[in-house]
Amino acid sequence: MPIFENPAGTSAASLANAPANTADHLVAAGAFTEEERNAVYRAIETRRDVRDQFRPDPLPDDLVRRLLEAAHSAPSVGFMQPWNFVLIRQGETRERVWQAFHQANEEACRMFEGDRRAQYQRLKLEGIRKAPLSICITCDTKRGGPVVLGRTHNPDTDVYSTVCAVQNLWLAARAEGVGVGWVSIFHEDAIKAILGIPEHVKIVAWLCVGYVDELYDMPELAVKGWRDRLPLDKLVFEEGWQDCEDM
Ligand SMILES: Cc1cc2nc3c(=O)[nH]c(=O)nc-3n(C[C@H](O)[C@H](O)[C@H](O)COP(=O)(O)O)c2cc1C
């Protein structure tokens, strides 16, 4: 089998469907209007990770669909689209996931010492029970077959792609007045068992999703004195790596 032949892929169908003139698909790509640009930057700058500000009212299906369409518009390595979106509304399932979080969070807490541990204990790090909807976003490492264009030398690019989908959803949610909180404190296998996720599929994000009326004006971890935003100028290097103090 030639190395780029893709048994599970769509290459033959895609070739058959390829337009005679691909230039027909080139469309204007100038800058947005100032108002449109401001809206994009506003979504980026005011997006927050939400743990506690969720309203209980359910999200309409068409809104959820728009968020999922935004996620599904993300870039992906070799157009692999490795994501799936598991929607969880049932309180009973969310309660089981919260128990998995709680156990892992106790373990995490013990990894900090002294005052830092006490500070950690005061943080709220999830909204699993409060948010009316959870979305588990996964990465199917086998999608597109064994050889995926662009992923040949870095298999992690499938997960990077899935993270792009998460960020698209997060920004679209901000524009919709919907808060999103990413929960990563659990043993992946515990959540996989609850949702019946197969071995080759990775959990990338557990997102708590719900309407919000208020958001912090800066990261909650900064508000609560855990860690501040780093100065951008210290993170930008010209032409190559530069020495930087431990941050
Ligand atoms: C990969 C990833 C995992 C995260 N996991 C958690 C988590 O388990 N619990 C939590 O409270 N926040 C979690 N967060 C949110 C971060 O704490 C948050 O993004 C950061 O503090 C900056 O705040 P902001 O998102 O409001 O700007 C996670 C964020 C990312 C990107």
The ligand as an SDF file (V2000), in Angstrom:
LIG
                    3D

 31 33  0  0  0  0  0  0  0  0999 V2000
   -6.1170   23.0380   29.3620 C   0  0  0  0  0  0  0  0  0  0  0  0
   -6.8320   23.8100   30.4370 C   0  0  0  0  0  0  0  0  0  0  0  0
   -7.2510   23.1590   31.5790 C   0  0  0  0  0  0  0  0  0  0  0  0
   -7.8920   23.8730   32.5920 C   0  0  0  0  0  0  0  0  0  0  0  0
   -8.3630   23.2010   33.7020 N   0  0  0  0  0  0  0  0  0  0  0  0
   -9.0010   23.8860   34.6580 C   0  0  0  0  0  0  0  0  0  0  0  0
   -9.5320   23.2110   35.8070 C   0  0  0  0  0  0  0  0  0  0  0  0
   -9.4560   22.0030   35.9580 O   0  0  0  0  0  0  0  0  0  0  0  0
  -10.1760   23.9410   36.7220 N   0  0  0  0  0  0  0  0  0  0  0  0
  -10.3110   25.3140   36.6140 C   0  0  0  0  0  0  0  0  0  0  0  0
  -10.9090   25.9420   37.5130 O   0  0  0  0  0  0  0  0  0  0  0  0
   -9.8390   25.9650   35.5320 N   0  0  0  0  0  0  0  0  0  0  0  0
   -9.1990   25.2890   34.5710 C   0  0  0  0  0  0  0  0  0  0  0  0
   -8.7360   25.9500   33.4580 N   0  0  0  0  0  0  0  0  0  0  0  0
   -8.9640   27.4080   33.3380 C   0  0  0  0  0  0  0  0  0  0  0  0
   -7.7310   28.2070   33.6650 C   0  0  0  0  0  0  0  0  0  0  0  0
   -7.5010   28.2110   35.0490 O   0  0  0  0  0  0  0  0  0  0  0  0
   -7.9440   29.6340   33.1450 C   0  0  0  0  0  0  0  0  0  0  0  0
   -8.0270   29.5840   31.7650 O   0  0  0  0  0  0  0  0  0  0  0  0
   -6.8140   30.5810   33.5360 C   0  0  0  0  0  0  0  0  0  0  0  0
   -6.7720   30.7310   34.9250 O   0  0  0  0  0  0  0  0  0  0  0  0
   -6.9800   31.9530   32.8880 C   0  0  0  0  0  0  0  0  0  0  0  0
   -8.2550   32.4730   33.1770 O   0  0  0  0  0  0  0  0  0  0  0  0
   -9.2710   32.8850   32.0330 P   0  0  0  0  0  0  0  0  0  0  0  0
   -9.5280   31.6600   31.2020 O   0  0  0  0  0  0  0  0  0  0  0  0
  -10.5050   33.3550   32.7460 O   0  0  0  0  0  0  0  0  0  0  0  0
   -8.6290   33.9520   31.2110 O   0  0  0  0  0  0  0  0  0  0  0  0
   -8.0970   25.2610   32.4510 C   0  0  0  0  0  0  0  0  0  0  0  0
   -7.6920   25.9050   31.2720 C   0  0  0  0  0  0  0  0  0  0  0  0
   -7.0640   25.1960   30.2830 C   0  0  0  0  0  0  0  0  0  0  0  0
   -6.6520   25.9200   29.0200 C   0  0  0  0  0  0  0  0  0  0  0  0
  1  2  1  0
  2  3  1  0
  2 30  2  0
  3  4  2  0
  4  5  1  0
  4 28  1  0
  5  6  2  0
  6  7  1  0
  6 13  1  0
  7  8  2  0
  7  9  1  0
  9 10  1  0
 10 11  2  0
 10 12  1  0
 12 13  2  0
 13 14  1  0
 14 15  1  0
 14 28  1  0
 15 16  1  0
 16 17  1  0
 16 18  1  0
 18 19  1  0
 18 20  1  0
 20 21  1  0
 20 22  1  0
 22 23  1  0
 23 24  1  0
 24 25  2  0
 24 26  1  0
 24 27  1  0
 28 29  2  0
 29 30  1  0
 30 31  1  0
M  END
$$$$
